[in-house]
Structures are given as structure tokens and as C-alpha cells.
Amino acid sequence: MESESPEISHVVLGYSVGLLNQLERVLPPGSVLVVEEPSICAARDVAGQLARFACAAGLAEAPVQDEAGAARLAEHVERPATVRAVLPGLEYTVVSAAALAESWGLPNGGPAAVRAFRDKSLLRERVSEQGIAQPDWRRVDGPEEVAAFRAAHGGECVLKPTHLQGSVGIQLIGAGDDTVEAWRRTAAADEANLRTGRAGTAGYVAEEWLHGPELSVEALVHDGAVVFLNATATQLYPGPHPVERGHLVPAAADDAVAAEKAMHTLVAATGFRSGILHAEWILRDGTPHLLECAARLPGDYIPLLIALAYDSDLVRGLLDVLEGRPPTMAAAPVRGAAIRFLDAAPGTVREIRGLDAARALPGVVDIWMSVDPGGRVAPLTSSWSRAGEVVALGSDREEAAANALAAAEAVEVVTVSA
């Protein structure tokens, strides 16, 4: 594919099927230039994959994950004459996307602010004196330091890599768990198919394990002002890995008010300028505590849930603020929308039962499978381990949640252990 076109309006750093699927809905053919790491282009046949997307204009190769050299990325990427915005395709390119937009004089979150959102420990430091509640934490370099932190916090803690996404490597360490083994698993976690070694320096933090309702808050920010907020209620699978089992839009009203107020404080504390933030909070005694925050679109189909609940397009809203104008978004949801991820035991998939019946249930938008018969369901260690998902609507949040749960329970993924 050609790497240049006079019609290119948007540059995406990092190949992302999810983002391109969303841009396909709102951008014209031949308008998106994708820029990707040379090694990932070769390993994933990115040029061949882009042929699936009408919006894709071409592919350029450049060190888009080189966070240390992000300010020099403009030396490697020729600016399209008609470009209006630069977007990160995934977590590992958010720093470069902000730096390239800054070099080209386009709206962005601000390179310094975005760097803080890429490193969980740096973000903790940035907000520690800004009136934002967060769990007790410390950087750790080995299992002995994790054990000491754990002992000081009732025998439990959360162990996190500071540089990965999608719950990869995060573990909840509780009574009876082996700290040395937990450290081994977290230190070995990576996303070699998506990430190069230049995408953040490997680091680890131990954090206080907070218990309470969990929310994510999505905020569109235009010139430092929050112009759209949504709070999503989140449910996790039980077990040692905090993998999301479902999301519900909107969150309960009282919870949402507290978390959205905290989100305003977070934007001000970090100096974030223009773009989107996706923050995860946990409520302890009614007070939102910051778990982490990403300067990119949320995953897990949350943009779809927002579109269904609000009759407003979050992706279009993001393009608005990155193109320098306030978005047109509904102020409040008009219905409930929920996603429920499917339960499945690890092993080889022998059969998937009940899909047609589940799709016919009230409120169901659709069901998507991540596995097929003959494929494998991996142990549940990250967001990539789930077998599939059902999205459903309801007249309100309670009905949407009930509809999604009913459909998920109607699907049976039959597996056999190897």
C-alpha cells in the first residue's frame, strides 16, 4: 500500500483492529494513515491486514513505541498535507501520538501529561498531593519487597507491572498465595505480539488491595475542560487476576457523581489538554480511589455501550476534540446498556451451545465469540483470555444488566482439558 495520499485526514500510531473498526464507521475511505513499528509490521502482516479496512489509506513504518525518542518521531513520519488529528492505536503508542501531534501543532493531551498516564507509578506520584484518594503503594523490585508490603497491609496486596495494558500481569495476592510465584508470573508477563521493548521501562508496584464497587469513568477533554463524562459500573471475575466480567452503562447515580467529581480533579492535577481519559476507580466508604488511568479510548466495548446508552458516538466525540472543537454528545443516557463476558473453563473447545437462542432473548444486541470449536480457551489471566461477550440493552440499567446476564447464561462453551 502507498504510504501517502492527499486525502489523509487522520494518522493512527499502532495497528489496532478495534480502533480501525470504529473509525470505519465515521471516516471516509482512504482517510487514515497507519504508522507501525517495522518489526510488528512484519510479524503481523500489517500491510495485508489493512486491506480489510476501507478507511485505511496506507502504512508507514516508524519507531512509534520509542517513548524515549518520541519527540523525534516527526523526523520519521512525513506530515500528510491534510492531516487533522493523530490518534494512538493502542496503549503502547499514546506517548508518541501526543508527541507527533505536538510537533505538527495539532491538539493532544500534552506530552508531559500523557507520559504520566503511561506509567502507573509516575501517575501515583503526580496525583499524590492533589487531593485525589488512592491506595497505599510502593515500587518493588522483587518478591521480598512485595512480601514486606503485603505483611504491612493485612497479608494481601495487588502486584502490577507499570508498563502493560489489559490487566496483563496484574495479580491479587491474598491469604495462602505464594509471593515468589506471584512475582514470577507478573515479571514474565508481556505482549510480545503488540509491544516492543521500547514501549516503557519494565517496573512493578505493590498496592493496597481495596475492596468496594468499581467504576470506570470516560472523560472527553477539550482545551483542559471536561466536556463529556460517563461512569461505567464494572464487575470482575473472582480469582487472582482482576479481569472484567461485565460492564454496565450508566453506573448507579450516587457512585457516578462521586467518581465524576474526582475525574475533574484528575484532569486538573495532570494538566491534560485535549483527548480522552479512561480512569478506573474503586469506592471505599463512598470515596473514589484512583486505581489507574489511560489516555486512550477504553476497551471492552465500552464505546459501544456509551453509543447505545446515550445515542451519542464517543469515537466521533474524540475526533472532535482532537480536531480542535468541542464534541456534540448527549448530556445523559436515555437507556441502559451492558456487556457480559462469557464463562468458559480452560481447554479445547468441543462445542458452543445456545447461541441462536441467546441472540433471540429480549434486549440482546449481539453475541461475539473469541473462540471457535477446535480452538482453545486460555486460563483467565488477562482481558485477552475471555471466550466471548454478549451486549444487551434495557429501558434502564437494571434491565440491561438482567438481559445481558440471561443471554450469557444461555450460552455454553463446552471445553475438554488437554
N, C-alpha and C positions, 0 to 999 in steps of 0.2 A: 504493500500500500504506500501511496505517497505520503510524505511527512508534512506537506504544506498544502494549503488551499486558501483562496481569497475569501472563502465563506466561513472560515473557522471563527466561532464566537466564544468557545469555552475550551479551556485546557484542563485536562484531568491528569493529575500525577498519581500513577499507580493503577494497574489494570484491576477493575472491580466489576464483576458480573452484576452484583446487586445495584451499584450506583448507575451503571450503564443502562440497566433495565428501567430504572426510574427516569433517567434523562431521556430515554427513548420516547417516553410519554409526552414530554414537554418541549423538546428541542427538535428542530427540523433536520432532515437528512444532511449528512456531510458537515456538521457544525462542531464536532468535538474532536480535538486532537488529544490522544492518549500518549503520555510520556512514561516510560517504564525503564527500570534497571536492565542493562544488557543481559545479565545472567538470568533474570526472570523471564525476559522475552524469549530466550532460547529454551529454558526449562519448561515453560508453559505454552509455547507456541502462541504467543500473544497476537502476532500478526494474523495467524489463521483464525483465532478466536474472534477477533474484531469483525470479521466478515459477517458475523451474526447480527450486527447492530447497524441499522440504517443511519443512526446519528453519528457514527464514527467516521471521521474524515481521514484519519491516518494515524501512524505510530511513529514516535521518535524515541530514540534511546538516549538516556542521560542518567546521572547518578542521583535519582530523586530520593533515595533513602540516606544520602550522606548528610546527616544532621550537622556535623561539624563544619561542613563546607557549604551549607545551604545558601549562604549569602552570595556564593559564586555561581549558583545554578544558572543564572541568566547568561553566563558565558557559554553554556552548553545547549541552551534551548533558544532558537530563533523566535522572536516575538511575532505571532501572526498579526497582520495589519488590522484585522477587525476583532481582535480578542476583547471580550468584555469582562471575563471572570476566570479565576483559577480555583479549582477545587481539589481537595485531597481525595483520592480514591479509596484510601484505607488509612488506618491509624499510623502506619509507618511513613507516611508522606505528608503529614499535617505541617511539620516544620518547614519542609521545602516548599509546600504550597503557599504558605504565608510569606516566605522569603521571596519567592518568584513574583507573587502579586505585588509585594512591596517594591521590588526592583522595577516593575512595569507601571507603578503608580496606580494600581488597582486596589479597591477595598479589600481588607483582610483583617484577621483578628489581632494582628500585631505580632511580629516575630518573637519578642520577649515574652508576651503573654502566652502564646501558643507553646513555646518551649516548656513552660511550667506545666501545661496540661499533658505533655508527653511523658513526664517523669513523675511518678506517684510521690516520691519523697520530696522532690522540689516543690510540688504543689502544696504538700503539707507545710513546708517551711513558709511558703508565700502567704498562706492564709492564717498562720498560727496566731498572728497578732491583730487580726482584722475582725474579731468578734464572731467568727464562724466556728461553731462547735465541730469537733472531730474526735475520733478515737485516740487514745494514747498510742504512741508509736515510737519506733526507733529503727534506724538502719541496722541490718545484721549481715555478718559475713560468714556465718557458719552455724551449725546446729547447736553449739554450746551457747551462743548468744541468743538463739531462739528459745532454748530451754530456760535460760535465765529470765527472759522477758515473760515467758509463759508462767513460770513459777510465781512471778510478781503479780500475775493477773488471774489468780484463781485456777491455775492449771490449764488454761485454754488461751488460744490466740489465733490470729489469722496470719498466714505467711503468703507474701505476694512478691512476684517479680515486678520491678518498677517499669519495665520497658515493653511488656507484651500486652495483647488485647484479648477480648472474648473470653475472659475468665481462665485463659491458658496459664497453668502453673499455680493458680491460687488454691490454697488448701485451708480448711478449717480444722484446727488441731484441738482436739478435746481430750477428755479423760481416757486413758488407756492407749492413746495414739503414740506411736514411736516418732520422736522428734528427728532422729537421724534419718529414718526412712522418708519422712515428710520432706526434709531438706533435700535429699537425693532426688526425689521426684520433681520438686519445684526447680532445682538447679538444672535438671535435664530438660525441662520444658522449652519448646521453641516452636516456630512456624517456618521451617526451612523452605517450604514452597511459596511463602509470601514475603519473607523477611530476609534481608542481607545483614551481615554483621555490622554494617554502618548505621543501622536503624536503632540508635540509642545504645547506651552502655549498660551492660547487664548489671543489675543491682537488685537488692532484696530488702524488704521491710517486714518487720513483725508489728502487728497491730492488735489492739484490744478488740476482742470479739464482742460486738454489740448485738443485742437481741431486741427485736421490735419490728414494726411494719416497715417495709422497704418501698421506696418510691424512686422513679427516675423523673427528672424534670428536663424538658426540652425547651430551650430558650433561643429565639431569634434575636440577634443584637444588631442594631443599626447605628453606627457612629457612637458607640458606647452606651446607647439606650436600649433597654429591653423592650421589644415591640411585639413579642408574642411569647406566651408561656403555656405549657401544658404539663400537668403532673400525671404520670402513669403509675398505677399500683403494680407491684411486681411480686411474684411468688417464686420461691426457689424449690428445687428438688431437695429432699433430705439427703444427707450424706456429707462426705468431707470436701466436696467441691461445690462452690456457690454458683451452680448453673441454673439459669432461669427456667422455670416450668411453665410460666404463663405471665401475660401482661394484660392490664385492663385500663381502658381509657373511657371516662376520666377516673382519677383516684377519688377516694372519699373526700368530701368538701373540706372538712376541718384539717385533714392531713395535707391537702393540696395548698391551703392558704399558708400554712407554716413553711412548707418546703419552697413555695414560690417566693416568699419574702426572703428566705435565705439565699435564693438564687440571685436576686437583685444585689445582695451584699457580695456574693462571689464575683459577679461581673465587675463591680466597682473595685474590689480588692485586687483583682488581677489586671485591671486595665484593658480588658478585652474590648476590641473595637467593633468589628463587623464580621458576622458569620453566625454559626450555630454552636451551642454548647449542649452537651448531653451529660447531666450530672446524676449520680446515684447517691441517695440519702437514706439513712435509717433513722426512724423516730424513736428516741429513748425518752420516756416521760414527757412526750409531746414535743420535744426539741429536736429539730433536724440536725443530724450529724453527717458531715460530708464523708462519703466512702471514697469516691473518685470522680473524675470528670474528664470527658474527652471533647476536643474541639473539632468535632465532625458530626455527621448525621448519625443517629442511633441505628443500631442493627435490630435484629429480632422482629422485623416487620413493623416496628413502632411508627415509621412514617405512614404506612398503610393504615394502621389503626387510627392515627390522627386524621388522615384524609376521610376515612369512613365516619368518624365521630363528629367532625367539625364541618364536613363538606368544604374543606379547605386543603390545599396541597402544600405540605411542608417543604417539599423539594422546590416547588416554584417559589415559595417564600424565601428559601435560602438563596436561590439565584437572584431574586430581587435585591437582597441586602448586599450580595457580592457584586452586583452591578451598580450599586450606589443609590438605591432608592428604597423607601420603606415598603414592606410587603403588604399585600391585601390578604388578611387572614381573619376568619371569624373570631369573635371575642370569646365565645363559649361553645361547648359541644352541643349538638342537637340530639344525640343518641349515644348509646354505649357501643363500644367495640372491644373485642377480646381476642387474644390468641392463646391457645393451649397447645403445648408441645406433647407429642405422643410418647407414652411409656412403652419401653421395649427392653427385654432382657438382652445382655450382650450375647453375641453368637451369630451364626449364619442364618439369614432369613429364609425360612422354608415357605412361608405363605403370609399374605396380608389379607385379612378378612374384614368385611363390613364397610368398605369404602363407599360403595354406592348408597347403602342405607344411611350412612352418616352424612353424606352430602345432601340427602333429601330432608334432613331434620330442620326444624324451624330456625331461621336466622343464619344458617351456615352460608358463608361467602364461598369458601372452597377449602380443600384439604390438599396439602402438598407433601409428598414423600421424599425423604432424602436417601432412602434405601429401596431396593427392589428385591424380589425373590432371587436368591443366589448371592446377594451382597451380604455385607457384614455390619452388624450393629456393634460399635465400639463401646468399651466401658465409659460411663458418663463422667468425663473429666473436664470438658470444656463445652462451649456453645456448639462446636462442630460435631459433637458426639450424638446429637439428638436424631431420632428416626424420622421425624416429620412434624407437621403442625396443622392445626385447624384454626381458621379465622371465622368469627361469628359476630353478628350484630344483635342488638336488643333495643327496646324502647328506652331503656336506662341501663346503667352499669350492671345492676344485679341480673337483669335478664340476659344481657350479653354474656356475662360470666357463666350463667347456667347453661346457655345454649352451646357455648364453646366446650364446656365440660361434658355435656351429654354427647356431643359429636365425638370428642376424643375417646370417651369410654366405649363408643360403638365400634371403634377400630381396634383390631387385634393384630399385632405384629408377632407372628409365631416364629421363634428362633430355636435353633438347636446349638448346643455348645460344641465346640470343636473337639 
